[in-house]
Amino acid sequence: MERIVAAALRIVDEEGAEALSMRTLAQRLGSGTATLYRHFDNRAALVAHVVDRVFGAVQLNREELVAMGWQQALRTVAHTMFDALGCHRDAARLMVEQIPMGPNAMALRENCIAVLLDSGFPPRVAAHAYATLARYVLGFAIQTNGHGGTGQLDAAQMPAVFRSVDQSLFPATLAVAGSLPVPIEDEFSFGLELLLSGLVQLHDDV
């Protein structure tokens, strides 16, 4: 099983999420699809195992997270998840197909929600907080590792872009041109801090 899932993840890394199928995996392993179906009912079951293998890289236990305090715990989880997905070119796209429910993903979700509940967040807010955090990380991971790169202009391209438009129409953008483009890692950290600030307000209002 371990060898099969590892091979499936390599296909995703090398060829993209859409390339992963029972047939391509069988070819990669030099076996027949019948062999794979003895382990996985369908592609969705295979994807679930591949996704959970990625989550296995997020090694954070509850005691560690509790000791950090809830804000640092969520910050650490978000950055660790982002880094784990960053190690695999297209794995984030697999997570769009289904909610991760493997043992590694469930353990991470359980530990994060437990920290939030222990810190005084009501159950509904704790559930929404983790779901929002996970979706936030996933969205940035897709932009970073998906096809076409980050979708951002290289810094060297920015002057040429501004010369090609009527600058009088975009004075505010021109005023911040020296700070553009914002590296996607900086965008991620900045947005994460905004998310955490909002949760602080919710926590204080409880």
Sine and cosine of phi, psi and omega as CSV:
sin_phi,cos_phi,sin_psi,cos_psi,sin_omega,cos_omega
0.00,0.00,-0.71,0.70,-0.02,-1.00
-0.87,0.49,-0.67,0.74,-0.01,-1.00
-0.91,0.42,-0.61,0.80,-0.02,-1.00
-0.93,0.37,-0.73,0.69,-0.01,-1.00
-0.91,0.42,-0.63,0.78,0.04,-1.00
-0.89,0.46,-0.66,0.75,0.02,-1.00
-0.92,0.40,-0.63,0.78,0.03,-1.00
-0.89,0.45,-0.66,0.75,0.01,-1.00
-0.92,0.39,-0.56,0.83,0.05,-1.00
-0.90,0.43,-0.61,0.80,0.05,-1.00
-0.89,0.46,-0.70,0.72,0.02,-1.00
-0.88,0.47,-0.68,0.74,-0.01,-1.00
-0.91,0.42,-0.65,0.76,-0.13,-0.99
-1.00,0.02,-0.56,0.83,-0.14,-0.99
-0.85,-0.52,-0.21,0.98,0.00,-1.00
0.97,-0.22,0.32,-0.95,-0.07,-1.00
-0.88,0.48,-0.61,0.80,-0.05,-1.00
-0.92,0.39,-0.36,0.93,-0.02,-1.00
-0.98,0.21,-0.27,0.96,-0.05,-1.00
-0.97,0.23,0.90,-0.44,0.09,-1.00
-0.56,-0.83,0.23,-0.97,0.02,-1.00
-0.89,0.46,-0.59,0.81,-0.02,-1.00
-0.93,0.37,-0.75,0.67,-0.02,-1.00
-0.91,0.42,-0.57,0.82,0.03,-1.00
-0.92,0.39,-0.67,0.74,0.03,-1.00
-0.88,0.48,-0.66,0.75,0.03,-1.00
-0.89,0.45,-0.66,0.75,0.00,-1.00
-0.89,0.46,-0.59,0.81,-0.04,-1.00
-1.00,0.05,-0.17,0.98,-0.04,-1.00
0.94,0.34,0.58,0.82,0.00,-1.00
-0.73,-0.68,-0.07,-1.00,0.04,-1.00
-0.99,-0.13,0.34,-0.94,0.01,-1.00
-0.91,0.42,-0.45,0.90,0.01,-1.00
-0.86,0.50,-0.57,0.82,0.03,-1.00
-0.90,0.45,-0.66,0.75,-0.01,-1.00
-0.92,0.39,-0.62,0.79,-0.02,-1.00
-0.93,0.37,-0.23,0.97,0.12,-0.99
-0.96,0.26,-0.34,0.94,0.00,-1.00
-0.97,-0.25,-0.54,0.84,-0.08,-1.00
-0.75,-0.66,0.74,-0.68,-0.01,-1.00
-0.91,0.40,-0.56,0.83,-0.06,-1.00
-0.29,-0.96,-0.04,-1.00,-0.01,-1.00
-0.89,0.46,-0.59,0.80,-0.02,-1.00
-0.87,0.50,-0.63,0.77,0.02,-1.00
-0.92,0.39,-0.62,0.78,0.06,-1.00
-0.90,0.44,-0.72,0.69,0.00,-1.00
-0.85,0.52,-0.65,0.76,0.00,-1.00
-0.86,0.51,-0.65,0.76,0.02,-1.00
-0.94,0.34,-0.62,0.78,0.01,-1.00
-0.90,0.43,-0.71,0.70,0.01,-1.00
-0.87,0.49,-0.68,0.73,-0.04,-1.00
-0.93,0.36,-0.46,0.89,0.08,-1.00
-0.90,0.44,-0.64,0.77,0.04,-1.00
-0.90,0.43,-0.68,0.73,0.02,-1.00
-0.90,0.43,-0.39,0.92,0.02,-1.00
-0.90,0.45,-0.32,0.95,0.03,-1.00
-0.97,0.23,-0.23,0.97,-0.01,-1.00
-1.00,-0.03,1.00,0.08,-0.09,-1.00
-1.00,-0.07,1.00,0.06,0.01,-1.00
-0.71,-0.70,0.91,-0.42,0.00,-1.00
-1.00,-0.03,0.21,-0.98,-0.11,-0.99
-0.89,0.46,-0.63,0.78,-0.03,-1.00
-0.88,0.48,-0.67,0.75,0.04,-1.00
-0.89,0.47,-0.70,0.71,-0.04,-1.00
-0.92,0.39,-0.66,0.75,0.02,-1.00
-0.88,0.48,-0.67,0.75,-0.03,-1.00
-0.90,0.44,-0.43,0.90,-0.02,-1.00
-0.97,0.24,-0.44,0.90,-0.22,-0.98
1.00,0.03,0.47,-0.88,-0.20,-0.98
-0.90,0.44,-0.60,0.80,-0.03,-1.00
-0.91,0.41,-0.76,0.65,0.01,-1.00
-0.93,0.38,-0.53,0.85,0.03,-1.00
-0.89,0.47,-0.75,0.67,0.01,-1.00
-0.92,0.40,-0.62,0.78,0.03,-1.00
-0.88,0.48,-0.71,0.71,-0.02,-1.00
-0.91,0.41,-0.69,0.72,0.02,-1.00
-0.87,0.49,-0.72,0.70,-0.03,-1.00
-0.88,0.48,-0.74,0.67,-0.03,-1.00
-0.93,0.38,-0.60,0.80,0.01,-1.00
-0.93,0.38,-0.66,0.75,0.07,-1.00
-0.89,0.45,-0.69,0.72,0.00,-1.00
-0.87,0.49,-0.68,0.73,0.01,-1.00
-0.92,0.39,-0.65,0.76,0.00,-1.00
-0.89,0.45,-0.69,0.73,0.04,-1.00
-0.93,0.37,-0.53,0.85,0.01,-1.00
-0.91,0.41,-0.34,0.94,0.02,-1.00
-0.98,0.19,-0.17,0.99,-0.05,-1.00
-0.76,-0.65,0.90,-0.43,-0.19,-0.98
-0.73,0.68,-0.71,0.71,-0.19,-0.98
-0.75,-0.66,0.20,0.98,-0.08,-1.00
-0.89,0.46,-0.52,0.85,-0.02,-1.00
-0.86,0.52,-0.57,0.82,-0.01,-1.00
-0.91,0.42,-0.47,0.88,0.05,-1.00
-0.91,0.41,-0.52,0.86,-0.07,-1.00
-0.96,0.26,-0.26,0.97,0.08,-1.00
-0.95,0.30,-0.44,0.90,-0.09,-1.00
-0.95,0.31,-0.49,0.87,-0.04,-1.00
-0.32,-0.95,0.43,-0.90,0.06,-1.00
-0.94,0.33,0.80,-0.60,0.01,-1.00
-0.88,0.48,0.85,-0.53,-0.04,-1.00
-0.79,-0.62,0.22,0.97,0.03,-1.00
-0.95,0.30,0.16,-0.99,-0.07,-1.00
-0.87,0.49,-0.62,0.78,0.00,-1.00
-0.93,0.36,-0.69,0.72,0.02,-1.00
-0.91,0.41,-0.65,0.76,0.01,-1.00
-0.91,0.41,-0.63,0.78,0.00,-1.00
-0.91,0.42,-0.67,0.74,0.02,-1.00
-0.90,0.43,-0.71,0.70,0.02,-1.00
-0.88,0.48,-0.71,0.70,-0.01,-1.00
-0.86,0.51,-0.73,0.69,-0.05,-1.00
-0.91,0.41,-0.66,0.75,-0.01,-1.00
-0.92,0.39,-0.71,0.70,-0.01,-1.00
-0.91,0.41,-0.61,0.79,0.03,-1.00
-0.88,0.47,-0.66,0.75,0.03,-1.00
-0.88,0.47,-0.67,0.74,0.00,-1.00
-0.91,0.41,-0.69,0.72,0.02,-1.00
-0.90,0.44,-0.69,0.73,0.00,-1.00
-0.91,0.42,-0.38,0.93,-0.01,-1.00
-1.00,-0.01,0.07,1.00,0.10,-1.00
0.98,-0.19,0.06,1.00,0.05,-1.00
-0.96,0.27,0.68,-0.73,0.09,-1.00
-0.90,0.45,0.45,-0.90,-0.03,-1.00
-0.78,0.62,-0.70,0.72,-0.04,-1.00
-0.89,0.45,-0.68,0.73,-0.02,-1.00
-0.93,0.37,-0.64,0.77,0.02,-1.00
-0.88,0.48,-0.68,0.73,0.00,-1.00
-0.90,0.43,-0.71,0.70,0.00,-1.00
-0.91,0.40,-0.60,0.80,-0.03,-1.00
-0.89,0.45,-0.73,0.68,-0.02,-1.00
-0.93,0.37,-0.66,0.75,0.01,-1.00
-0.88,0.48,-0.67,0.74,0.00,-1.00
-0.91,0.41,-0.68,0.73,0.02,-1.00
-0.86,0.50,-0.72,0.69,-0.02,-1.00
-0.89,0.45,-0.68,0.73,0.01,-1.00
-0.92,0.39,-0.59,0.80,0.02,-1.00
-0.88,0.48,-0.76,0.65,0.01,-1.00
-0.87,0.48,-0.70,0.71,-0.03,-1.00
-0.87,0.50,-0.70,0.71,-0.02,-1.00
-0.87,0.50,-0.70,0.72,0.01,-1.00
-0.94,0.35,-0.60,0.80,0.00,-1.00
-0.89,0.45,-0.62,0.79,0.02,-1.00
-0.91,0.42,-0.69,0.73,0.02,-1.00
-0.90,0.44,-0.62,0.78,-0.06,-1.00
-0.95,0.31,-0.67,0.74,-0.17,-0.99
-0.94,-0.34,-0.12,0.99,-0.05,-1.00
-0.96,0.27,0.04,-1.00,-0.02,-1.00
-0.89,0.46,0.67,-0.74,0.03,-1.00
1.00,0.00,0.10,1.00,0.07,-1.00
0.95,0.31,-0.51,-0.86,-0.10,-0.99
-0.99,0.16,-0.28,0.96,-0.06,-1.00
0.98,0.21,0.17,0.99,-0.02,-1.00
-0.98,-0.19,0.44,-0.90,0.09,-1.00
-0.98,0.20,0.62,-0.79,0.13,-0.99
-0.92,0.38,0.53,-0.85,-0.03,-1.00
-0.83,0.56,-0.57,0.82,-0.02,-1.00
-0.93,0.36,-0.35,0.94,-0.02,-1.00
-0.99,0.12,-0.35,0.94,-0.15,-0.99
-0.86,0.51,-0.74,0.68,0.00,-1.00
-0.84,0.54,-0.67,0.74,0.00,-1.00
-0.89,0.45,-0.61,0.79,0.01,-1.00
-0.89,0.45,-0.70,0.72,-0.03,-1.00
-0.94,0.35,-0.50,0.86,0.04,-1.00
-0.94,0.34,-0.37,0.93,-0.08,-1.00
-1.00,0.05,-0.07,1.00,-0.01,-1.00
-0.85,-0.53,0.27,-0.96,0.06,-1.00
-0.97,0.24,0.97,-0.23,-0.10,-0.99
-0.90,0.43,-0.40,0.92,0.01,-1.00
-0.92,0.39,-0.33,0.94,0.00,-1.00
-0.99,0.10,-0.29,0.96,-0.09,-1.00
-0.74,-0.67,0.85,0.53,-0.07,-1.00
-0.91,0.42,-0.59,0.81,-0.01,-1.00
-0.92,0.39,-0.68,0.74,0.03,-1.00
-0.90,0.44,-0.64,0.77,0.03,-1.00
-0.89,0.46,-0.58,0.81,-0.03,-1.00
-0.91,0.42,-0.47,0.88,-0.02,-1.00
-0.96,-0.29,0.20,0.98,-0.08,-1.00
-0.84,0.55,-0.53,0.85,0.01,-1.00
-0.92,0.40,-0.31,0.95,0.00,-1.00
-0.98,-0.19,0.09,1.00,-0.03,-1.00
-0.94,-0.35,0.51,-0.86,-0.09,1.00
-0.98,0.21,0.45,-0.89,0.06,-1.00
-0.99,0.15,0.82,-0.57,0.04,-1.00
-0.83,0.56,0.65,-0.76,-0.11,-0.99
-0.90,0.45,-0.48,0.87,0.06,-1.00
-0.91,0.41,-0.59,0.81,0.05,-1.00
-0.94,0.34,-0.63,0.78,0.08,-1.00
-0.85,0.52,-0.70,0.72,-0.02,-1.00
-0.87,0.49,-0.76,0.65,-0.02,-1.00
-0.91,0.42,-0.66,0.75,-0.01,-1.00
-0.89,0.46,-0.75,0.66,0.00,-1.00
-0.90,0.43,-0.60,0.80,0.02,-1.00
-0.88,0.47,-0.66,0.75,0.02,-1.00
-0.91,0.41,-0.58,0.81,0.08,-1.00
-0.90,0.44,-0.67,0.74,0.02,-1.00
-0.88,0.48,-0.72,0.69,-0.01,-1.00
-0.91,0.42,-0.59,0.81,0.03,-1.00
-0.89,0.45,-0.63,0.78,0.05,-1.00
-0.90,0.43,-0.61,0.79,0.03,-1.00
-0.93,0.36,-0.56,0.83,0.07,-1.00
-0.86,0.50,-0.68,0.73,0.01,-1.00
-0.89,0.45,-0.69,0.73,0.05,-1.00
-0.88,0.47,-0.66,0.75,-0.01,-1.00
-0.91,0.42,-0.65,0.76,0.00,-1.00
-0.93,0.37,-0.44,0.90,-0.02,-1.00
-0.99,0.13,-0.19,0.98,-0.03,-1.00
-0.93,0.36,0.00,0.00,0.00,0.00
